[in-house]
Structures are given as C-alpha cells and as structure tokens.
C-alpha cells in the first residue's frame, strides 16, 4: 500500500537551524525559544520542528507597536 502526502509550503516543518537563518539569530537562541515555548513546536520522537505558520505567529506577536503615525 502506497501512502502519498502532499505538504504545501505553509505545512513544511522547520529545524532550529532554519529558524536561526530566517530570524538571523544563533542556532542556540533558536533552540532556546523552542524549549521555552516562545515558538510552538511539533515533536517527532526526540526531534522538534516548527510549522511556518507558528514561526510567523511568533514574529507577528513580537512586532513593536507603530510610532509616529
């Protein structure tokens, strides 16, 4: 029996190293954010992964308020 799963780009799972590159932070800081629950993770065995939409939510929730308008 063949099982095919088609994941759209928004369903792709990111590793800590991917998050570090996207946010321009160290890999250690990316792991820390994931461990502290700042960025929601998915557990696959002992591995942790992050959905793109959860990373986007983290970025949106950490935007500073607009000033001067």
ABEGO torsion letter per residue (X at the ends): XBBBBBBBAAABBBBAAAAAAAAGBBAAAAAAAAAAGABBBBBBEABBBBBAAAAAAAAAAABBBBBGX
